[in-house]
Amino acid sequence: MVNKLLDEKGIQHLAKLASLEVSKEEVSKYQDQLGETLEYVKNLQELNTDGVEPTSHVADTKNVYFADGAKNDRGLTQGEALSNAKKPKSGYFTTKRILDKSSGA
């Protein structure tokens, strides 16, 4: 078993950020799984990457567009996109206000 790099509180915080409810058993499971992932990343940090060009994609994919009028079967319908939204309104996502009206912003 891998060292538990994330404690129970850390797992619960991540679950809250992802709007997920997790049981005690899941917390333990995720501690192990995320710990393994973090250990793997630590190993990657030891690699010498001098001279390696930065990249945003591993595949040389260019101009991935749909032809005019072609159906996009990979997209979500509006209902599917909003299905997990906490407070959808009139077909849109809603969020908490982040700017104060009195600030003039």
Secondary structure as the mmCIF struct_conf table of DSSP 4:
data_model
#
loop_
_struct_conf.conf_type_id
_struct_conf.id
_struct_conf.beg_label_comp_id
_struct_conf.beg_label_asym_id
_struct_conf.beg_label_seq_id
_struct_conf.end_label_comp_id
_struct_conf.end_label_asym_id
_struct_conf.end_label_seq_id
BEND BEND1 LEU A 6 LEU A 6
HELX_RH_AL_P HELX_RH_AL_P1 GLU A 8 LEU A 17
TURN_TY1_P TURN_TY1_P1 ALA A 18 SER A 19
HELX_RH_AL_P HELX_RH_AL_P2 LYS A 24 GLN A 45
TURN_TY1_P TURN_TY1_P2 GLU A 46 GLU A 46
BEND BEND2 LEU A 47 LEU A 47
TURN_TY1_P TURN_TY1_P3 ASP A 50 GLY A 51
HELX_LH_PP_P HELX_LH_PP_P1 VAL A 52 PRO A 54
BEND BEND3 SER A 56 SER A 56
BEND BEND4 VAL A 58 ALA A 59
HELX_LH_PP_P HELX_LH_PP_P2 PHE A 66 ALA A 67
TURN_TY1_P TURN_TY1_P4 ASP A 68 GLY A 69
TURN_TY1_P TURN_TY1_P5 ASP A 73 ARG A 74
BEND BEND5 GLY A 75 GLY A 75
HELX_LH_PP_P HELX_LH_PP_P3 LEU A 76 THR A 77
HELX_RH_AL_P HELX_RH_AL_P3 GLN A 78 LEU A 82
TURN_TY1_P TURN_TY1_P6 SER A 83 ASN A 84
BEND BEND6 LYS A 86 LYS A 87
STRN STRN1 LYS A 89 LYS A 89
TURN_TY1_P TURN_TY1_P7 SER A 90 GLY A 91
STRN STRN2 TYR A 92 TYR A 92
BEND BEND7 LEU A 99 LEU A 99
HELX_RH_3T_P HELX_RH_3T_P1 LYS A 101 SER A 103
TURN_TY1_P TURN_TY1_P8 GLY A 104 GLY A 104
#
